[in-house]
């Protein structure tokens, strides 16, 4: 008689796992999970501000991808970015990832996220994850050569006070971060014709 697989949850934070095990694990709902350096990392569910900010950024990027599929042709939440040369399997999961030349015609051939990498990743701060996105992921995403920009949005002081920090790649390092505040507008050569007014309530 087969034994039922135990659901993995917050009590398993720090558990050693491989990427293969992580992909086939049944996780307890209501939390977020990542595999970093071969260990399970667990976070509380996103805050309402996080969700509203996510929706705003995602829709702006997705609309752009429909207009300019030659620049980015796939925008998704829930992907993973596989980082090589770490002490253990490492795959942070950005809030949003945008891909250039994602193989949409052969999508069924993609078996795992370690087969594709984005050109842009986005994270949204919550009170419980500031270190993850402002320090840890700055280093991790730099290790992926295809990622040309890393955006961090901070709505913790209220949606009307949301800020944006941008990391742009220059070779093997990030340029000095660009900080934008409420009402500022962000444009980038990475996304020609794209313009983002920093206002999730707009």
C-alpha positions, 0 to 999 in steps of 0.5 A: 500500500502506497504511503501518502506524500506529506504536504510541505509547509512553513514548519519545513523552512530550511529543509534541504532539497534538490531542484527536482524534489522541489518541482514535485513537492506538494506545498501547503497553500497560503504561503510562498516558497523558494529554493535557495542554496539547496534549502527551502525558504518560506514567506507569508502570503503577499499583502493587499498592497503587494497584490495591487502593485503587482496587478498594476505593473503586470498589466503595464508590462503585459500590454507592452508585450502585446504591442512589442512582442519583438522586445518581450513576448511573454510576461508571467508571475510564478516563474523561477530563475535558476542560478548556477554556481551556488552551494546548492540548487537555487531558484528565486521566484520573481513576482513578475518575469518578462522574456524575450523570444520565449518559445511560445510555439514550442512551449510544451517542450519546456520542462522546467524553468531552468531551460529559459531565463528572463531579460527583466525581473520585478519584485514587490516589497512586503514588510516581511521580505525587504531583505530578500528583494533589496539585498539577496536578490540583487546578488542572485539576479546579477548572476544571470547574464540574460537579466538586463534590469531588475525592478523593485517596487516598495508600497509599504508606506501606502500605494500613493507613496510607492517608490521604484528602484531600478538596477541596470546591468553593465557587463558583470555588475549593476550600475548605480541604482536609479530611485524614482518616487510617486509621480515620476515616470520611468523609461528605458532603452530595454523597452523602447516606447515603454513609459511607466508613471509611478502610481499604482492607483492611476 
